[in-house]
């Protein structure tokens, strides 16, 4: 009789063990689900917090990202004025300066990344920088873009639409070149129709200098145009609000002080003058943009 009882007891113990094991596994799975749900909730909470736009004071307090501005990438000629020399940089020197940025660990970012950082506190790569070009000159494509691509950099091209496709002493980019820049991941942005001073805008200029150029660039690229650079870096505080009304998320000045009421529409840039060495540029970047810290 004992021989019959032992197998039965063994079977009973096996059943109890399996039931216990199944319950334990079920409990662990439930814990995993709970933990996963908690993590998801936490992520949602974090994301929800980040979707609240920063106020102007917070935006002003964030550390500025360096933004460089270039115009013509060519050698000087006898007819160039002394003033024009600041807007002209020799191709060899431009290549040297871009190489310095790459060797120094800079990473180019696009305006959308800068906007998300300023407004939502989004993360940026280490040593971020924006490299921008004004006025549509063809050498920005043939020399500028070719050099940036060598180092995996992207640029921002502020287009003056009256010049598209023009040839002469200075040649300008074609529609096809502008489309290629956009397709390769660079940002195409507005620089008015014919470089009219923003501070002198009339009511009609908001159509001819802003809306029509935006429409033309969007037709060329197939993408929204949401960024603007002021000709000469000059702005007028009383009309900055209209840039948002006309579809721009942000705008770029030059090295003058930002407007505390419109920090997104007065983002600072500095020109890299042709007389600078690579070392001069490095010091200028640090002097101009490393004055404040992130909150």
C-alpha positions in Angstrom: 0.0 0.0 0.0 2.9 2.3 0.7 4.1 1.7 -2.8 0.8 3.1 -4.2 0.8 6.1 -1.9 4.3 7.3 -2.8 3.5 8.0 -6.5 0.3 9.7 -5.5 2.1 11.9 -3.1 4.7 12.6 -5.7 2.1 13.6 -8.2 0.4 15.9 -5.6 3.7 17.6 -4.9 4.3 18.1 -8.6 0.9 19.7 -9.1 1.4 22.0 -6.1 4.9 23.0 -7.4 3.6 23.8 -10.9 0.7 25.8 -9.5 3.1 27.8 -7.3 5.5 28.3 -10.2 2.6 29.4 -12.5 1.4 31.9 -9.9 4.9 33.3 -9.4 5.3 33.8 -13.1 1.9 35.4 -13.4 2.9 37.7 -10.5 6.2 38.6 -12.2 4.5 39.4 -15.5 2.0 41.6 -13.7 4.8 43.4 -12.0 6.5 43.8 -15.4 3.3 45.3 -16.9 2.9 47.6 -13.9 6.5 48.7 -14.2 6.2 49.2 -17.9 3.0 51.2 -17.5 4.7 53.3 -14.8 7.6 54.0 -17.1 5.2 54.9 -19.9 3.3 57.3 -17.6 6.5 58.8 -16.5 7.6 59.3 -20.1 4.3 60.9 -20.9 4.5 63.2 -18.0 8.0 64.3 -19.0 6.9 64.8 -22.6 3.8 66.8 -21.5 6.0 69.0 -19.4 8.3 69.6 -22.4 5.5 70.6 -24.7 4.8 73.8 -22.7 6.6 76.7 -24.6 9.1 78.7 -22.6 8.4 82.3 -21.9 10.7 85.1 -23.3 12.6 85.4 -20.0 13.5 81.7 -20.1 14.4 81.9 -23.8 16.7 84.9 -23.1 18.4 83.0 -20.2 19.3 79.9 -22.3 22.8 79.8 -23.5 23.2 81.2 -27.0 24.1 78.8 -29.8 26.9 80.2 -32.1 25.5 81.2 -35.5 28.0 82.2 -38.3 27.1 84.3 -41.3 28.8 84.2 -44.7 28.1 86.2 -47.9 30.6 85.9 -50.8 33.2 83.1 -50.9 35.7 84.4 -53.4 39.0 86.2 -53.7 39.0 90.0 -53.5 39.2 92.0 -56.7 40.5 95.6 -57.2 37.0 97.1 -57.4 35.8 95.7 -54.0 35.3 98.5 -51.5 36.9 98.3 -48.0 33.5 97.7 -46.5 32.8 94.8 -48.9 35.9 93.0 -47.5 34.0 92.0 -44.4 31.5 90.1 -46.5 34.1 88.4 -48.7 36.1 85.4 -47.6 38.6 83.6 -49.9 37.7 80.0 -50.7 41.0 78.6 -49.2 40.4 80.6 -46.0 36.7 79.4 -45.8 37.9 75.8 -46.1 40.4 76.4 -43.4 37.8 77.9 -41.1 35.3 75.0 -41.6 38.1 72.5 -41.0 38.9 74.2 -37.7 35.3 73.9 -36.6 35.2 70.2 -37.4 38.6 69.6 -35.7 37.4 71.5 -32.7 34.4 69.2 -32.2 31.6 71.5 -33.5 28.4 69.9 -34.8 26.1 71.8 -37.2 22.4 72.0 -36.3 19.4 73.3 -38.2 17.0 76.2 -37.2 14.3 73.7 -36.2 16.7 72.2 -33.6 17.6 75.6 -32.3 13.9 76.5 -32.1 13.1 73.4 -30.1 16.0 74.0 -27.8 15.0 77.6 -27.1 11.3 77.0 -26.8 11.1 73.5 -25.3 14.5 72.9 -23.9 15.3 70.1 -26.3 18.7 68.5 -26.2 21.4 69.6 -28.6 24.6 67.9 -29.7 27.9 68.8 -28.0 29.2 72.2 -29.3 26.3 73.0 -31.6 26.7 75.7 -34.3 24.7 77.0 -37.2 26.5 78.0 -40.4 24.4 80.4 -42.5 24.7 82.1 -45.9 23.0 85.3 -47.1 22.1 86.6 -50.5 22.0 83.5 -52.8 25.6 83.8 -54.3 26.5 80.7 -56.3 29.8 80.3 -54.6 27.8 79.4 -51.5 26.8 76.3 -53.4 30.0 75.5 -55.4 32.4 76.2 -52.5 30.3 76.5 -49.4 28.1 73.4 -49.7 30.9 71.3 -51.1 33.1 72.2 -48.1 30.4 71.5 -45.6 29.6 68.1 -47.1 33.2 67.1 -46.7 32.8 67.3 -42.9 29.2 66.1 -42.7 28.0 69.6 -42.0 24.7 71.2 -43.0 24.0 74.9 -43.6 21.2 77.5 -43.7 20.7 79.4 -46.9 18.9 82.8 -46.7 17.7 83.4 -50.2 17.1 86.8 -51.8 14.7 85.7 -54.5 15.2 88.5 -57.0 18.7 87.1 -57.7 17.8 83.4 -58.3 19.4 82.3 -61.6 21.1 85.6 -62.4 24.5 85.7 -64.0 27.1 88.5 -64.2 30.1 89.7 -62.3 28.5 87.8 -59.4 26.6 84.7 -60.3 23.7 83.5 -58.2 22.2 80.1 -57.4 19.7 78.5 -59.7 16.3 77.0 -58.7 17.9 73.6 -59.3 20.8 74.3 -56.9 18.5 75.6 -54.2 16.3 72.5 -54.6 19.4 70.3 -54.3 20.5 72.0 -51.1 17.1 71.5 -49.6 16.9 67.8 -50.7 20.3 67.2 -49.1 19.0 68.3 -45.7 20.0 72.0 -45.6 17.5 74.7 -44.7 16.3 77.1 -47.3 15.0 80.3 -45.6 14.0 83.9 -46.6 16.1 87.0 -47.0 13.4 89.2 -48.7 12.8 89.8 -52.4 15.6 92.3 -53.1 17.3 93.0 -49.7 15.1 95.9 -48.7 15.8 97.2 -45.2 13.2 95.7 -42.8 13.0 98.9 -40.8 11.7 100.7 -43.9 8.9 98.2 -44.8 5.6 99.6 -46.0 2.4 97.7 -45.8 2.9 96.6 -49.4 6.3 95.2 -48.6 4.8 92.4 -46.5 3.5 91.0 -49.7 6.4 91.7 -52.1 9.3 91.2 -49.6 7.8 88.5 -47.4 4.8 86.5 -48.7 5.8 86.3 -52.4 9.4 85.2 -51.7 8.1 82.6 -49.2 5.7 81.2 -51.8 8.4 81.1 -54.4 10.9 79.2 -52.2 8.2 76.8 -51.1 7.4 76.0 -54.7 11.1 75.4 -55.4 11.8 73.2 -52.4 8.4 71.6 -51.7 8.9 72.5 -48.0 7.6 75.2 -45.6 9.8 78.3 -45.2 9.7 79.3 -41.6 12.9 81.3 -40.9 14.0 84.7 -41.9 17.2 86.8 -41.9 17.1 90.6 -41.8 19.0 92.4 -44.6 21.9 94.3 -43.0 20.9 92.7 -39.7 18.5 95.6 -39.1 15.1 95.2 -37.5 12.3 97.3 -36.1 10.9 96.2 -32.8 7.4 97.5 -33.4 6.8 95.3 -36.4 8.6 92.1 -35.2 5.2 90.6 -34.2 4.2 90.6 -37.9 6.9 88.0 -38.7 4.9 85.4 -36.7 1.7 86.5 -38.4 3.3 85.8 -41.8 4.4 82.3 -40.8 7.9 82.6 -39.5 9.0 80.7 -36.3 12.2 82.7 -35.8 14.4 85.3 -37.4 18.1 86.2 -37.4 19.8 89.5 -36.9 23.6 90.1 -36.8 25.7 90.9 -33.7 23.5 93.7 -32.1 21.6 93.0 -28.9 18.5 90.8 -28.9 15.0 92.2 -28.3 13.9 90.9 -24.9 10.2 90.9 -26.0 11.0 89.0 -29.2 14.1 86.8 -28.6 13.0 84.2 -31.2 12.9 86.9 -33.8 16.2 88.5 -32.9 18.6 85.5 -32.8 22.2 86.7 -33.0 24.8 85.9 -35.7 28.3 87.0 -36.3 30.0 87.5 -39.6 33.2 85.5 -40.3 35.3 88.3 -42.0 37.8 87.4 -44.7 40.6 88.9 -42.6 40.2 86.4 -39.8 42.5 83.5 -39.3 40.9 80.2 -38.1 42.2 81.1 -34.6 40.6 84.5 -34.8 37.3 82.9 -35.6 37.6 80.4 -32.8 38.2 83.2 -30.2 35.4 85.3 -31.7 32.9 82.5 -31.4 33.7 81.9 -27.7 33.8 85.7 -26.9 30.4 86.3 -28.6 28.4 83.3 -27.5 29.8 81.9 -24.3 28.6 84.7 -22.0 25.5 83.1 -20.5 24.6 79.6 -19.2 21.6 77.4 -19.6 19.1 77.5 -16.8 
